[in-house]
Amino acid sequence: MFSRRGKHEHEVHVVTSAGRSRREEIDQRQKKYLIKMGVRTVCLILAIVLYALHVPFIFLLGLIIASTILPWMSVVVANGGPDVRETRRQHTLFTPDAGPALPAAPQDRQP
């Protein structure tokens, strides 16, 4: 008997591999952006407070570098688009084993 599906007869798309909606992806990127910018703000305020307390500059340098680099990192992550791992997961196919899962029913009936 011929199959209309041809060589793709055993390929089954797994429903659980469906990616997140565009809205969920944007929400996740916004959340990451806000967290990074919050950390940046804390670093900047802490650097100002420690400077006012006359803490040596070497201790302030890490906070100043972090508050300089974090905005750039936040924008790159926010504009990055969907997660590559999510995209790869969407195209995963489930291929069942070659044999049936259950044995065939006995053919005891006679016409």
C-alpha positions as CSV (number, residue, x, y, z in Angstrom):
1,M,0.0,0.0,0.0
2,F,1.3,3.5,-0.9
3,S,1.5,6.3,1.6
4,R,0.8,9.9,0.7
5,R,3.3,11.1,3.2
6,G,6.2,9.3,1.4
7,K,9.5,9.4,3.3
8,H,8.1,11.6,6.1
9,E,5.6,9.0,7.3
10,H,7.3,8.6,10.7
11,E,8.0,12.3,11.4
12,V,5.8,13.6,14.1
13,H,6.0,17.2,15.5
14,V,6.0,17.3,19.2
15,V,3.6,19.8,20.6
16,T,5.7,20.5,23.7
17,S,8.4,21.9,21.4
18,A,6.3,24.9,20.5
19,G,8.1,28.2,21.2
20,R,6.9,31.0,23.3
21,S,4.7,33.7,21.8
22,R,6.2,37.0,20.6
23,R,4.6,38.8,23.5
24,E,6.2,36.4,26.0
25,E,9.6,36.8,24.4
26,I,9.3,40.6,24.5
27,D,8.2,40.5,28.2
28,Q,11.2,38.3,29.0
29,R,13.7,40.6,27.2
30,Q,12.1,43.7,29.0
31,K,12.5,41.9,32.3
32,K,16.2,41.2,31.7
33,Y,16.7,44.8,30.5
34,L,15.1,46.2,33.7
35,I,17.1,43.9,36.0
36,K,20.4,44.9,34.3
37,M,19.5,48.6,34.4
38,G,18.5,48.3,38.1
39,V,21.9,46.7,38.9
40,R,23.6,49.5,36.9
41,T,21.7,52.1,38.9
42,V,22.7,50.5,42.2
43,C,26.4,50.3,41.1
44,L,26.3,54.0,40.1
45,I,24.7,55.2,43.4
46,L,27.0,53.0,45.4
47,A,30.0,54.4,43.6
48,I,28.8,58.0,44.4
49,V,28.2,57.2,48.0
50,L,31.6,55.5,48.4
51,Y,33.3,58.4,46.7
52,A,31.7,60.8,49.2
53,L,33.0,58.6,52.0
54,H,36.5,58.9,50.6
55,V,36.9,55.2,49.7
56,P,40.1,54.6,47.7
57,F,39.5,54.9,43.9
58,I,40.6,51.3,43.2
59,F,37.4,50.0,45.0
60,L,35.2,52.4,43.0
61,L,36.7,51.4,39.6
62,G,34.8,48.1,39.5
63,L,31.5,49.9,40.1
64,I,32.3,52.6,37.6
65,I,33.2,50.0,34.9
66,A,30.0,48.0,35.7
67,S,27.8,51.1,35.5
68,T,29.4,51.9,32.1
69,I,29.2,48.5,30.5
70,L,25.8,47.4,31.8
71,P,23.7,49.8,29.6
72,W,25.4,48.5,26.5
73,M,24.8,44.9,27.5
74,S,21.2,45.6,28.4
75,V,20.4,47.1,25.0
76,V,22.2,44.2,23.2
77,V,20.2,41.6,25.1
78,A,16.9,43.6,24.7
79,N,17.3,43.9,20.9
80,G,18.7,40.4,20.5
81,G,15.5,38.7,19.4
82,P,14.3,35.3,20.4
83,D,16.6,32.9,22.3
84,V,18.5,30.7,19.8
85,R,18.0,27.7,22.0
86,E,14.2,28.2,21.8
87,T,14.4,28.4,18.0
88,R,16.3,25.2,17.8
89,R,13.9,23.4,20.1
90,Q,11.0,24.4,17.8
91,H,12.3,22.4,14.9
92,T,12.9,19.2,16.8
93,L,11.0,16.2,15.4
94,F,9.9,13.1,17.3
95,T,10.7,10.0,15.4
96,P,9.1,6.8,16.8
97,D,10.9,3.5,16.9
98,A,10.6,1.3,13.8
99,G,8.3,-1.3,15.5
100,P,4.8,-0.9,16.9
101,A,4.5,-0.1,20.6
102,L,2.0,-3.0,21.2
103,P,2.0,-6.5,19.7
104,A,-0.6,-7.3,17.1
105,A,-3.9,-8.7,18.2
106,P,-4.3,-12.5,17.7
107,Q,-6.3,-13.5,14.6
108,D,-8.4,-16.3,16.1
109,R,-11.7,-15.4,14.3
110,Q,-12.7,-17.5,11.3
111,P,-15.4,-16.5,8.8
